[in-house]
Amino acid sequence: MIHMTAHRQKKYNNPVTATLTGIGDLFRKQEPAGRLTDSDRLDGKTVLVDGASSGLGFAIATDCARRGARVIMACRSGIPEKGEKIKRITGNRDIHMLPVDFSDVQSIRNLVSAIREKFGSVDIGICNAGIVPRQSRKTPQGLEEMFMVNYFSKFILINLLLKNDVFKVEESAPSTFSAQGKRVGRSAVPRIIFIASESHRNPEKFEWDDFGKYRDYTIGKSIELYGYYKLLLTTFSFELSRRLNPDGTVRCSVFSMCPGPVNSNIAREAPKVFRPLLKMVFGIFFKSPAKAAVPVLYLAASPDLDGRVFDYLFLMGRKAIDEKAANPENGQRLWELSGDLFHKIENE
């Protein structure tokens, strides 16, 4: 076990090994969990996609629009031009953009209020926004920015959406079938999807004593911390599913997935000397955002997932999450620490 842990750490502890690991992952054979088809539609569904102004988020929002969804794009930039672009590309006029800064708790509160006032409820939430900063930065509430954007903002957003009944979490209405055995109805259960990463397997342990504490770091530490915050996110997703679906009763499907290496702008803060090389490597070896969005849309739209309380995909293959993330004691601890931190911020 010690040898395996050390091996995992070497795979994602710096930009070079992380990039090489991502390239290697694309060439490994997988048994697909299912297949996304043109008949997997989202007509009548309201889909919230955050970080939707570029890269993977923009591709996800575009495909949701093509499949007939009302799309809410929660973004820090690109308003309104990116929403207008999706309208032109897809012909779907039911595209809406709302501003949010996921490094600021008040901005998240404002987003939830705007969603509730303008749209009432959301059927599918896709948490995509993420950053890999060049160095540590403080948020308005004094937290570290990557911790806030890549994990803690998701805990706040989802809990506020649930508290305000934006997700209609009720007992599952089962799908129905025709005489030929084909599914003809869809469950009304909401779906929440987290864009995580295989790098969540990298950390050796949780750092509970330092949870939420601001830490200084530079680019050399960013990749390692990125994996750690993805561990927090994956653990949160599994714990969320346990809490929303007690005793196996399907009230809300919670999914997590790793899209693999994506040719996006997530490395925009890399040192200038490395940017031309990264741009070339990303362009040659990494997936386009449109291709990387396919498993996300499968989780959002496919009837294959009806009745599932939790699932994790790596690319299009189903995998078990890391045992640390699946441990109920870790999930409970993370939930309590996150709740305490949010309560502390709210009362300052």
C-alpha positions in Angstrom: 0.0 0.0 0.0 2.9 2.4 0.8 4.4 1.7 -2.6 1.1 2.4 -4.3 0.5 5.6 -2.5 4.0 6.9 -3.3 3.3 6.0 -7.0 0.1 8.0 -7.0 1.9 11.0 -5.6 4.5 10.9 -8.3 1.8 11.0 -11.0 0.3 14.4 -10.0 2.8 16.3 -7.9 4.0 18.7 -10.6 2.8 20.0 -13.9 5.1 17.8 -16.0 4.2 14.4 -14.4 0.5 15.5 -14.3 0.5 16.3 -18.0 2.3 13.0 -18.9 -0.2 11.0 -16.8 -3.1 12.7 -18.5 -1.7 11.9 -21.9 -1.2 8.3 -20.9 -4.8 8.0 -19.6 -6.2 8.9 -23.0 -4.6 5.8 -24.5 -5.7 3.3 -21.9 -8.5 1.0 -22.9 -11.8 1.3 -21.1 -15.1 -0.5 -20.8 -17.6 2.3 -21.4 -20.3 2.7 -18.8 -22.8 3.6 -21.6 -23.3 5.6 -24.7 -24.6 9.1 -25.2 -27.1 9.2 -28.1 -28.9 12.0 -30.0 -32.2 10.7 -28.4 -30.9 11.6 -24.9 -32.7 14.9 -24.7 -33.1 17.6 -22.0 -36.4 19.1 -23.2 -38.3 20.7 -20.3 -35.2 20.6 -18.0 -33.5 23.5 -16.4 -29.7 23.0 -16.3 -27.3 25.1 -14.2 -23.7 25.1 -15.5 -21.1 27.1 -13.7 -17.8 28.2 -15.1 -19.6 28.1 -18.4 -18.0 31.0 -20.3 -15.1 29.0 -21.7 -13.5 25.6 -22.1 -15.3 22.6 -20.8 -18.1 24.6 -19.2 -19.0 26.4 -22.4 -19.0 23.1 -24.3 -21.3 21.5 -21.7 -23.7 24.5 -21.8 -23.7 24.3 -25.6 -24.6 20.6 -25.8 -27.3 21.0 -23.1 -28.8 23.8 -25.2 -28.7 21.5 -28.3 -30.6 18.9 -26.4 -33.4 21.3 -25.6 -32.6 22.4 -22.1 -33.2 25.8 -20.5 -29.6 26.7 -19.6 -28.4 28.9 -16.8 -24.8 29.9 -17.3 -23.2 31.1 -14.0 -20.0 32.9 -14.9 -17.5 35.5 -13.8 -17.0 36.8 -17.3 -18.3 36.5 -20.9 -21.7 38.1 -20.1 -23.7 38.4 -22.3 -21.6 37.5 -25.4 -21.1 33.8 -24.5 -24.7 33.2 -24.0 -25.6 34.9 -27.2 -23.0 32.8 -29.0 -24.7 29.6 -27.7 -28.1 30.9 -28.9 -26.6 31.4 -32.4 -24.9 28.0 -32.5 -27.8 26.0 -31.2 -30.9 28.0 -32.2 -32.1 27.6 -28.6 -33.2 31.0 -27.2 -33.7 29.8 -23.7 -30.2 30.6 -22.6 -29.5 32.8 -19.5 -26.4 34.2 -17.9 -25.9 35.1 -14.3 -22.8 36.7 -12.7 -20.9 35.0 -9.9 -17.5 35.1 -8.4 -16.9 31.7 -6.7 -14.1 33.2 -4.5 -16.7 35.4 -2.7 -19.4 33.9 -0.4 -21.7 36.9 -0.9 -21.6 36.5 -4.7 -22.7 32.9 -4.3 -25.6 34.0 -2.1 -26.6 36.5 -4.7 -26.4 33.8 -7.4 -28.7 31.5 -5.5 -31.2 34.3 -4.8 -31.2 35.2 -8.5 -31.8 31.6 -9.6 -34.7 31.2 -7.2 -36.3 34.5 -8.2 -35.9 34.2 -12.0 -36.3 30.4 -12.5 -37.8 28.9 -9.4 -36.1 25.5 -9.6 -33.3 23.6 -11.3 -33.4 20.0 -12.5 -29.7 19.5 -13.2 -26.7 21.2 -11.6 -23.3 20.9 -13.1 -20.4 22.1 -10.9 -17.5 22.8 -13.3 -15.7 26.0 -12.3 -12.1 25.5 -11.2 -8.7 27.2 -11.2 -5.0 26.4 -11.0 -3.5 29.7 -9.8 0.1 30.6 -10.1 0.3 31.3 -6.4 -1.9 31.6 -3.3 -4.4 34.5 -3.1 -6.8 35.5 -0.4 -10.5 35.7 -1.0 -12.7 38.5 0.4 -13.4 36.2 3.4 -9.7 35.5 4.0 -9.7 32.0 2.6 -7.2 30.6 0.0 -8.7 31.1 -3.5 -8.2 27.6 -4.9 -9.6 26.0 -1.8 -12.6 28.3 -2.1 -13.2 28.0 -5.9 -12.4 24.3 -6.4 -14.1 22.9 -3.3 -15.7 25.1 -0.6 -17.8 27.2 -3.1 -19.5 23.9 -4.2 -20.3 23.0 -0.6 -21.9 26.5 -0.1 -23.7 26.6 -3.5 -25.3 23.2 -3.3 -26.3 23.5 0.3 -27.9 27.0 -0.4 -29.7 25.6 -3.5 -31.1 22.7 -1.4 -32.0 25.0 1.5 -33.9 27.3 -0.8 -35.7 24.4 -2.5 -34.1 25.2 -5.9 -33.5 21.5 -6.2 -36.8 19.7 -5.7 -35.5 16.7 -3.7 -38.4 14.3 -3.2 -38.9 10.6 -3.4 -38.3 9.2 -6.8 -41.1 8.9 -9.3 -40.1 5.6 -11.1 -39.6 5.4 -14.9 -42.3 3.5 -16.8 -41.8 0.9 -19.6 -43.7 -0.1 -22.7 -44.9 -3.7 -23.4 -41.6 -4.1 -25.4 -39.6 -3.3 -22.3 -38.5 0.1 -23.5 -38.3 3.0 -21.1 -41.0 5.6 -21.9 -40.9 7.8 -18.9 -38.3 9.7 -16.9 -37.8 10.0 -13.2 -38.2 13.6 -11.9 -35.3 13.2 -9.6 -32.7 16.0 -9.8 -29.1 15.3 -10.8 -26.1 17.0 -9.4 -22.8 16.5 -11.3 -19.3 17.5 -10.0 -16.4 17.8 -12.4 -13.7 16.2 -10.3 -10.3 14.6 -11.2 -8.4 11.3 -11.0 -5.9 13.4 -9.1 -8.2 13.0 -6.1 -6.4 9.7 -5.6 -3.0 11.5 -5.2 -3.1 12.8 -1.6 -1.9 10.4 1.1 -4.3 11.7 3.8 -6.7 14.4 4.8 -5.2 17.4 6.6 -8.0 18.0 9.0 -6.1 20.2 11.4 -5.4 22.7 8.7 -8.8 22.6 7.1 -9.7 26.0 5.6 -6.6 27.7 6.9 -4.9 30.1 4.5 -1.5 28.8 3.2 1.1 30.5 1.0 2.3 28.6 -2.0 3.7 29.1 -5.5 3.2 27.3 -8.8 5.3 24.3 -7.7 2.7 23.5 -5.1 -0.4 24.3 -7.1 -0.8 20.9 -8.8 -0.4 19.0 -5.6 -3.1 21.2 -3.9 -5.3 20.9 -6.9 -5.4 17.1 -6.3 -6.1 17.6 -2.6 -9.0 19.9 -3.2 -10.4 17.4 -5.8 -10.2 14.8 -3.0 -12.3 17.1 -0.8 -14.8 17.6 -3.7 -15.1 13.9 -4.4 -15.5 13.1 -0.7 -18.2 15.8 -0.5 -20.1 14.4 -3.5 -20.2 10.9 -2.0 -21.3 12.3 1.4 -23.9 14.5 -0.2 -25.4 11.4 -1.9 -25.5 9.5 1.4 -27.4 12.4 3.1 -29.8 13.0 0.3 -30.7 9.3 -0.3 -31.0 7.7 3.1 -31.8 4.0 3.1 -31.3 3.8 -0.7 -34.4 5.9 -1.4 -33.6 7.8 -4.6 -34.3 11.5 -4.0 -31.4 13.1 -5.9 -28.8 11.5 -8.1 -25.3 12.7 -7.3 -22.6 12.0 -9.9 -18.9 12.8 -10.0 -16.5 12.4 -12.9 -13.1 13.1 -14.3 -13.1 14.3 -18.0 -9.4 13.5 -18.5 -7.0 16.1 -19.9 -8.9 18.9 -21.6 -7.6 21.5 -24.0 -8.9 24.4 -22.1 -7.5 27.6 -20.5 -7.2 26.1 -17.0 -3.4 26.5 -17.2 -3.7 30.2 -18.1 -1.7 31.2 -15.1 1.3 29.0 -15.9 4.6 30.8 -16.1 5.0 32.6 -19.5 8.0 30.6 -20.5 6.0 27.4 -20.4 2.8 28.6 -22.0 3.8 28.0 -25.7 4.9 24.5 -24.8 1.7 23.8 -22.8 -0.4 25.2 -25.6 1.2 22.9 -28.2 1.0 19.8 -25.9 -2.7 20.6 -25.0 -3.5 21.1 -28.7 -1.9 17.9 -29.9 -2.7 15.4 -27.1 -5.6 16.7 -25.0 -9.3 16.3 -25.8 -11.3 19.2 -27.2 -13.8 20.6 -24.7 -16.6 19.3 -26.9 -15.3 15.7 -26.8 -14.5 16.0 -23.1 -18.1 17.1 -22.4 -19.6 13.8 -23.7 -19.5 11.9 -20.4 -20.8 14.9 -18.6 -23.8 15.0 -20.9 -24.2 11.3 -20.5 -24.5 11.8 -16.7 -26.9 14.7 -17.2 -29.2 13.3 -20.0 -29.0 9.5 -20.2 -32.0 7.5 -18.9 -29.4 4.8 -18.1 -28.7 6.6 -14.9 -32.3 6.8 -13.7 -32.5 5.3 -10.2 -28.8 5.7 -9.3 -27.9 7.5 -6.1 -24.2 7.9 -7.0 -21.8 7.2 -9.8 -18.2 8.1 -10.7 -16.9 8.1 -14.3 -13.3 8.5 -15.5 -13.7 9.5 -19.1 -16.6 7.2 -20.1 -15.6 4.3 -17.8 -17.2 3.6 -14.4 -14.7 3.4 -11.5 -14.8 3.3 -7.7 -13.7 6.5 -6.1 -10.6 6.5 -3.9 -11.2 4.6 -0.6 -10.5 7.8 1.4 -13.3 9.6 -0.4 -15.7 6.7 0.1 -15.0 6.4 3.8 -18.1 7.5 5.7 -16.1 8.8 8.6 -14.1 11.1 6.3 -17.4 12.3 4.7 -18.9 13.1 8.1 -15.7 14.9 9.2 -15.5 16.9 6.0 -19.2 17.9 6.2 -18.9 19.0 9.8 -15.7 21.1 9.2 -17.2 22.7 6.1 -20.4 23.5 7.9 -18.5 25.0 10.9 -16.4 27.1 8.5 -19.4 28.4 6.7 -21.2 29.2 10.0 -18.1 31.1 11.1 -17.9 33.2 8.0 -21.6 34.0 8.2 -21.2 35.3 11.7 -18.1 37.4 11.2 
